[in-house]
Amino acid sequence: MITGLIITYNEINHIKDVLHNISFVDEIIVVDSFSNDGTVEVIKSFPNVKLYQRKFDDFTSQRNYALSLASNNWILFIDADERVTPKLQEEILEITNRQKDTKDAYYFYRKFFYKNKPLHFSGWQTDKNFRLFKKDKCSYKSERLVHETLNVNGTTGILKNKLIHYSFDDFSKYKKKMISYGKLRAKELHQKGKKYSLFKLIFKPLYKFLYDYIIRLGFLDGKKGIVICYLNALSVYSRYPELKKLNRNNN
């Protein structure tokens, strides 16, 4: 038995497709952060989906709350912009139907799509996350507020088939998301006692862009690579003005 978990906020472009996509699981739970774009109305049109609403604090808190609601031990936790392919679905069901010889958590490699076209490099070629795991062995680390990390008290594995990731719909939406991630990362750094640095403000975003564009072969993705590498570097840049503000407010 599998519980599918999704956290949402204004996912009107994805919510219907993702709910259809994971309809093979035994229970679907959506935790929504009070969307105002029609997402909630779409969720309510699926009678088999359980909807909960909770104010968004950070990604880790939201995910752990969703996890607490699950009735089953096997968890499939995906984002609204991710899709399980038919072959990946077969692999998931084969593992979860086993009586023994299973890992406690499984990484999924993800294939990044830029406006419905695959992105082959730009730092995304080795992207992977835990998406299938056992509830009694796992939880999200409280100190991570963004790019949340699953703490696995047990064994791990990697599935062969990739998860599709439709992360980039348009420039402005992705830019807004990257800046939001940067600000949450700043909050993490502040909680760890880190201080604002002009050197890091200049050097780290530049390094991120050059690393993804040159070392991680972003230039082979053409114009798409330039855009993605720039926006990922912007996320790094946005940490530091926010960290400076948090440092100042704490004094």
ZATORZA-720694 format. One record per residue (C-alpha): y, z, x; residue in one letter; residue number from 0. Coordinates in nm, 2 decimals, padded with zeros to 4 digits, m for minus. Last residue first. Layout:
! ZATORZA-720694
@y:Y; z:Z; x:X; code:a; pos:NUM
...
***
This chain:
! ZATORZA-720694
@y:04.33; z:01.62; x:02.15; code:n; pos:250
@y:04.06; z:01.48; x:01.92; code:n; pos:249
@y:04.29; z:01.23; x:01.76; code:n; pos:248
@y:04.36; z:01.08; x:02.10; code:r; pos:247
@y:04.00; z:01.04; x:02.19; code:n; pos:246
@y:03.92; z:00.88; x:01.86; code:l; pos:245
@y:04.21; z:00.63; x:01.90; code:k; pos:244
@y:04.10; z:00.54; x:02.25; code:k; pos:243
@y:03.74; z:00.50; x:02.13; code:l; pos:242
@y:03.87; z:00.26; x:01.86; code:e; pos:241
@y:04.07; z:00.06; x:02.11; code:p; pos:240
@y:03.75; z:00.06; x:02.32; code:y; pos:239
@y:03.48; z:m00.04; x:02.09; code:r; pos:238
@y:03.65; z:m00.36; x:01.97; code:s; pos:237
@y:03.58; z:m00.52; x:02.31; code:y; pos:236
@y:03.20; z:m00.49; x:02.27; code:v; pos:235
@y:03.21; z:m00.65; x:01.93; code:s; pos:234
@y:03.44; z:m00.92; x:02.06; code:l; pos:233
@y:03.17; z:m01.00; x:02.32; code:a; pos:232
@y:02.92; z:m01.06; x:02.04; code:n; pos:231
@y:03.19; z:m01.28; x:01.87; code:l; pos:230
@y:03.25; z:m01.49; x:02.19; code:y; pos:229
@y:02.88; z:m01.53; x:02.26; code:c; pos:228
@y:02.81; z:m01.64; x:01.90; code:i; pos:227
@y:03.10; z:m01.89; x:01.90; code:v; pos:226
@y:03.03; z:m02.04; x:02.24; code:i; pos:225
@y:02.66; z:m02.07; x:02.16; code:g; pos:224
@y:02.72; z:m02.25; x:01.83; code:k; pos:223
@y:02.94; z:m02.50; x:02.02; code:k; pos:222
@y:02.65; z:m02.60; x:02.24; code:g; pos:221
@y:02.33; z:m02.39; x:02.22; code:d; pos:220
@y:02.25; z:m02.47; x:02.58; code:l; pos:219
@y:02.57; z:m02.29; x:02.68; code:f; pos:218
@y:02.41; z:m01.97; x:02.55; code:g; pos:217
@y:02.17; z:m01.97; x:02.84; code:l; pos:216
@y:02.10; z:m01.60; x:02.86; code:r; pos:215
@y:02.24; z:m01.59; x:03.22; code:i; pos:214
@y:02.53; z:m01.82; x:03.13; code:i; pos:213
@y:02.66; z:m01.76; x:02.78; code:y; pos:212
@y:02.50; z:m01.42; x:02.72; code:d; pos:211
@y:02.59; z:m01.28; x:03.06; code:y; pos:210
@y:02.93; z:m01.44; x:03.06; code:l; pos:209
@y:03.03; z:m01.31; x:02.72; code:f; pos:208
@y:02.89; z:m00.96; x:02.78; code:k; pos:207
@y:03.06; z:m00.94; x:03.12; code:y; pos:206
@y:03.39; z:m01.03; x:02.98; code:l; pos:205
@y:03.35; z:m00.78; x:02.70; code:p; pos:204
@y:03.26; z:m00.51; x:02.96; code:k; pos:203
@y:03.53; z:m00.58; x:03.21; code:f; pos:202
@y:03.86; z:m00.57; x:03.02; code:i; pos:201
@y:03.81; z:m00.27; x:02.79; code:l; pos:200
@y:03.58; z:m00.11; x:03.05; code:k; pos:199
@y:03.86; z:m00.11; x:03.31; code:f; pos:198
@y:04.11; z:00.02; x:03.05; code:l; pos:197
@y:03.89; z:00.32; x:03.00; code:s; pos:196
@y:03.85; z:00.53; x:02.69; code:y; pos:195
@y:03.65; z:00.85; x:02.74; code:k; pos:194
@y:03.29; z:00.93; x:02.66; code:k; pos:193
@y:03.21; z:01.28; x:02.52; code:g; pos:192
@y:02.88; z:01.18; x:02.36; code:k; pos:191
@y:03.03; z:01.20; x:02.01; code:q; pos:190
@y:03.30; z:00.96; x:02.13; code:h; pos:189
@y:03.04; z:00.71; x:02.25; code:l; pos:188
@y:02.87; z:00.71; x:01.91; code:e; pos:187
@y:03.21; z:00.67; x:01.73; code:k; pos:186
@y:03.28; z:00.38; x:01.96; code:a; pos:185
@y:02.95; z:00.22; x:01.86; code:r; pos:184
@y:03.05; z:00.25; x:01.50; code:l; pos:183
@y:03.38; z:00.07; x:01.58; code:k; pos:182
@y:03.19; z:m00.21; x:01.76; code:g; pos:181
@y:02.95; z:m00.26; x:01.47; code:y; pos:180
@y:03.25; z:m00.30; x:01.24; code:s; pos:179
@y:03.41; z:m00.55; x:01.47; code:i; pos:178
@y:03.08; z:m00.75; x:01.48; code:m; pos:177
@y:03.05; z:m00.74; x:01.10; code:k; pos:176
@y:03.41; z:m00.86; x:01.05; code:k; pos:175
@y:03.35; z:m01.15; x:01.30; code:k; pos:174
@y:03.03; z:m01.24; x:01.12; code:y; pos:173
@y:03.21; z:m01.26; x:00.79; code:k; pos:172
@y:03.50; z:m01.46; x:00.93; code:s; pos:171
@y:03.28; z:m01.71; x:01.11; code:f; pos:170
@y:03.05; z:m01.80; x:00.83; code:d; pos:169
@y:02.69; z:m01.74; x:00.72; code:d; pos:168
@y:02.56; z:m01.60; x:01.05; code:f; pos:167
@y:02.28; z:m01.35; x:01.02; code:s; pos:166
@y:02.01; z:m01.56; x:00.86; code:y; pos:165
@y:01.73; z:m01.39; x:01.06; code:h; pos:164
@y:01.38; z:m01.54; x:01.01; code:i; pos:163
@y:01.10; z:m01.30; x:01.12; code:l; pos:162
@y:00.87; z:m01.43; x:01.39; code:k; pos:161
@y:00.49; z:m01.45; x:01.39; code:n; pos:160
@y:00.28; z:m01.28; x:01.66; code:k; pos:159
@y:00.34; z:m00.92; x:01.57; code:l; pos:158
@y:00.42; z:m00.67; x:01.84; code:i; pos:157
@y:00.25; z:m00.33; x:01.88; code:g; pos:156
@y:00.34; z:00.04; x:01.90; code:t; pos:155
@y:00.15; z:00.37; x:01.93; code:t; pos:154
@y:00.26; z:00.72; x:01.82; code:g; pos:153
@y:00.56; z:00.93; x:01.74; code:n; pos:152
@y:00.79; z:00.64; x:01.70; code:v; pos:151
@y:01.17; z:00.70; x:01.70; code:n; pos:150
@y:01.33; z:00.40; x:01.54; code:l; pos:149
@y:01.66; z:00.30; x:01.69; code:t; pos:148
@y:01.97; z:00.20; x:01.49; code:e; pos:147
@y:02.18; z:m00.08; x:01.62; code:h; pos:146
@y:02.46; z:00.13; x:01.48; code:v; pos:145
@y:02.50; z:00.51; x:01.43; code:l; pos:144
@y:02.25; z:00.62; x:01.69; code:r; pos:143
@y:02.24; z:01.00; x:01.74; code:e; pos:142
@y:02.02; z:01.05; x:01.44; code:s; pos:141
@y:01.73; z:00.86; x:01.58; code:k; pos:140
@y:01.55; z:00.68; x:01.29; code:y; pos:139
@y:01.22; z:00.81; x:01.18; code:s; pos:138
@y:00.85; z:00.74; x:01.25; code:c; pos:137
@y:00.50; z:00.87; x:01.24; code:k; pos:136
@y:00.45; z:00.98; x:00.88; code:d; pos:135
@y:00.64; z:00.67; x:00.75; code:k; pos:134
@y:00.40; z:00.42; x:00.92; code:k; pos:133
@y:00.57; z:00.11; x:01.06; code:f; pos:132
@y:00.67; z:m00.25; x:00.99; code:l; pos:131
@y:01.02; z:m00.37; x:01.09; code:r; pos:130
@y:01.06; z:m00.25; x:01.45; code:f; pos:129
@y:01.31; z:m00.48; x:01.61; code:n; pos:128
@y:01.30; z:m00.79; x:01.84; code:k; pos:127
@y:01.56; z:m01.02; x:02.00; code:d; pos:126
@y:01.40; z:m01.21; x:02.29; code:t; pos:125
@y:01.57; z:m01.55; x:02.22; code:q; pos:124
@y:01.89; z:m01.39; x:02.08; code:w; pos:123
@y:02.09; z:m01.37; x:02.40; code:g; pos:122
@y:02.28; z:m01.70; x:02.35; code:s; pos:121
@y:01.94; z:m01.89; x:02.32; code:f; pos:120
@y:01.76; z:m02.09; x:02.05; code:h; pos:119
@y:01.99; z:m02.07; x:01.75; code:l; pos:118
@y:01.82; z:m02.22; x:01.45; code:p; pos:117
@y:02.03; z:m02.40; x:01.19; code:k; pos:116
@y:02.09; z:m02.24; x:00.85; code:n; pos:115
@y:02.46; z:m02.16; x:00.92; code:k; pos:114
@y:02.35; z:m02.01; x:01.26; code:y; pos:113
@y:01.99; z:m01.89; x:01.23; code:f; pos:112
@y:01.84; z:m01.62; x:01.46; code:f; pos:111
@y:01.46; z:m01.62; x:01.50; code:k; pos:110
@y:01.34; z:m01.26; x:01.51; code:r; pos:109
@y:01.06; z:m01.09; x:01.70; code:y; pos:108
@y:00.90; z:m00.83; x:01.49; code:f; pos:107
@y:00.80; z:m00.50; x:01.65; code:y; pos:106
@y:00.52; z:m00.30; x:01.50; code:y; pos:105
@y:00.48; z:00.07; x:01.44; code:a; pos:104
@y:00.19; z:00.32; x:01.42; code:d; pos:103
@y:m00.06; z:00.08; x:01.56; code:k; pos:102
@y:m00.37; z:m00.02; x:01.36; code:t; pos:101
@y:m00.74; z:00.00; x:01.46; code:d; pos:100
@y:m00.86; z:00.15; x:01.13; code:k; pos:99
@y:m00.90; z:00.08; x:00.76; code:q; pos:98
@y:m00.73; z:m00.25; x:00.78; code:r; pos:97
@y:m00.53; z:m00.37; x:00.47; code:n; pos:96
@y:m00.19; z:m00.30; x:00.64; code:t; pos:95
@y:m00.28; z:m00.52; x:00.94; code:i; pos:94
@y:m00.40; z:m00.82; x:00.74; code:e; pos:93
@y:m00.11; z:m00.78; x:00.49; code:l; pos:92
@y:00.15; z:m00.80; x:00.77; code:i; pos:91
@y:m00.02; z:m01.10; x:00.94; code:e; pos:90
@y:m00.04; z:m01.29; x:00.61; code:e; pos:89
@y:00.33; z:m01.22; x:00.55; code:q; pos:88
@y:00.41; z:m01.34; x:00.90; code:l; pos:87
@y:00.23; z:m01.66; x:00.83; code:k; pos:86
@y:00.42; z:m01.71; x:00.49; code:p; pos:85
@y:00.76; z:m01.64; x:00.67; code:t; pos:84
@y:00.93; z:m01.31; x:00.60; code:v; pos:83
@y:01.30; z:m01.35; x:00.56; code:r; pos:82
@y:01.60; z:m01.15; x:00.70; code:e; pos:81
@y:01.96; z:m01.15; x:00.56; code:d; pos:80
@y:01.90; z:m00.86; x:00.33; code:a; pos:79
@y:01.77; z:m00.65; x:00.62; code:d; pos:78
@y:01.41; z:m00.55; x:00.65; code:i; pos:77
@y:01.21; z:m00.23; x:00.64; code:f; pos:76
@y:00.84; z:m00.28; x:00.56; code:l; pos:75
@y:00.70; z:00.07; x:00.54; code:i; pos:74
@y:00.33; z:00.17; x:00.53; code:w; pos:73
@y:00.31; z:00.53; x:00.42; code:n; pos:72
@y:00.38; z:00.47; x:00.05; code:n; pos:71
@y:00.61; z:00.64; x:m00.20; code:s; pos:70
@y:00.93; z:00.56; x:m00.01; code:a; pos:69
@y:01.24; z:00.76; x:m00.10; code:l; pos:68
@y:01.27; z:00.95; x:00.23; code:s; pos:67
@y:01.28; z:00.61; x:00.41; code:l; pos:66
@y:01.59; z:00.51; x:00.22; code:a; pos:65
@y:01.77; z:00.82; x:00.33; code:y; pos:64
@y:01.66; z:00.76; x:00.69; code:n; pos:63
@y:01.80; z:00.41; x:00.67; code:r; pos:62
@y:02.13; z:00.52; x:00.53; code:q; pos:61
@y:02.17; z:00.80; x:00.78; code:s; pos:60
@y:02.09; z:00.55; x:01.06; code:t; pos:59
@y:02.32; z:00.28; x:00.94; code:f; pos:58
@y:02.63; z:00.51; x:00.92; code:d; pos:57
@y:02.82; z:00.70; x:00.65; code:d; pos:56
@y:02.77; z:00.47; x:00.35; code:f; pos:55
@y:02.80; z:00.63; x:00.01; code:k; pos:54
@y:02.46; z:00.62; x:m00.17; code:r; pos:53
@y:02.33; z:00.41; x:m00.45; code:q; pos:52
@y:01.96; z:00.39; x:m00.55; code:y; pos:51
@y:01.78; z:00.09; x:m00.70; code:l; pos:50
@y:01.41; z:00.07; x:m00.76; code:k; pos:49
@y:01.29; z:m00.29; x:m00.79; code:v; pos:48
@y:01.01; z:m00.39; x:m01.04; code:n; pos:47
@y:01.26; z:m00.48; x:m01.32; code:p; pos:46
@y:01.45; z:m00.73; x:m01.10; code:f; pos:45
@y:01.77; z:m00.80; x:m01.30; code:s; pos:44
@y:01.91; z:m00.46; x:m01.17; code:k; pos:43
@y:01.91; z:m00.60; x:m00.82; code:i; pos:42
@y:02.13; z:m00.89; x:m00.93; code:v; pos:41
@y:02.38; z:m00.66; x:m01.10; code:e; pos:40
@y:02.40; z:m00.45; x:m00.79; code:v; pos:39
@y:02.48; z:m00.74; x:m00.57; code:t; pos:38
@y:02.76; z:m00.87; x:m00.80; code:g; pos:37
@y:03.04; z:m00.85; x:m00.55; code:d; pos:36
@y:03.13; z:m00.48; x:m00.57; code:n; pos:35
@y:02.86; z:m00.31; x:m00.37; code:s; pos:34
@y:02.84; z:00.07; x:m00.40; code:f; pos:33
@y:02.65; z:00.14; x:m00.07; code:s; pos:32
@y:02.31; z:00.01; x:m00.20; code:d; pos:31
@y:01.97; z:00.16; x:m00.12; code:v; pos:30
@y:01.71; z:m00.09; x:m00.24; code:v; pos:29
@y:01.35; z:00.02; x:m00.29; code:i; pos:28
@y:01.06; z:m00.23; x:m00.34; code:i; pos:27
@y:00.71; z:m00.10; x:m00.40; code:e; pos:26
@y:00.37; z:m00.27; x:m00.37; code:d; pos:25
@y:00.47; z:m00.55; x:m00.13; code:v; pos:24
@y:00.42; z:m00.92; x:m00.20; code:f; pos:23
@y:00.76; z:m00.95; x:m00.37; code:s; pos:22
@y:00.92; z:m00.95; x:m00.02; code:i; pos:21
@y:01.07; z:m01.30; x:m00.04; code:n; pos:20
@y:01.17; z:m01.27; x:m00.40; code:h; pos:19
@y:01.38; z:m00.96; x:m00.32; code:l; pos:18
@y:01.52; z:m01.14; x:m00.01; code:v; pos:17
@y:01.62; z:m01.45; x:m00.20; code:d; pos:16
@y:01.80; z:m01.26; x:m00.48; code:k; pos:15
@y:01.99; z:m01.03; x:m00.23; code:i; pos:14
@y:02.11; z:m01.30; x:00.01; code:h; pos:13
@y:02.45; z:m01.44; x:m00.09; code:n; pos:12
@y:02.53; z:m01.14; x:m00.31; code:i; pos:11
@y:02.49; z:m00.91; x:m00.01; code:e; pos:10
@y:02.80; z:m00.69; x:m00.08; code:n; pos:9
@y:02.65; z:m00.37; x:00.07; code:y; pos:8
@y:02.28; z:m00.33; x:00.11; code:t; pos:7
@y:01.99; z:m00.13; x:00.25; code:i; pos:6
@y:01.64; z:m00.27; x:00.21; code:i; pos:5
@y:01.30; z:m00.10; x:00.20; code:l; pos:4
@y:00.96; z:m00.25; x:00.11; code:g; pos:3
@y:00.69; z:00.00; x:00.04; code:t; pos:2
@y:00.34; z:m00.10; x:00.14; code:i; pos:1
@y:00.00; z:00.00; x:00.00; code:m; pos:0
***
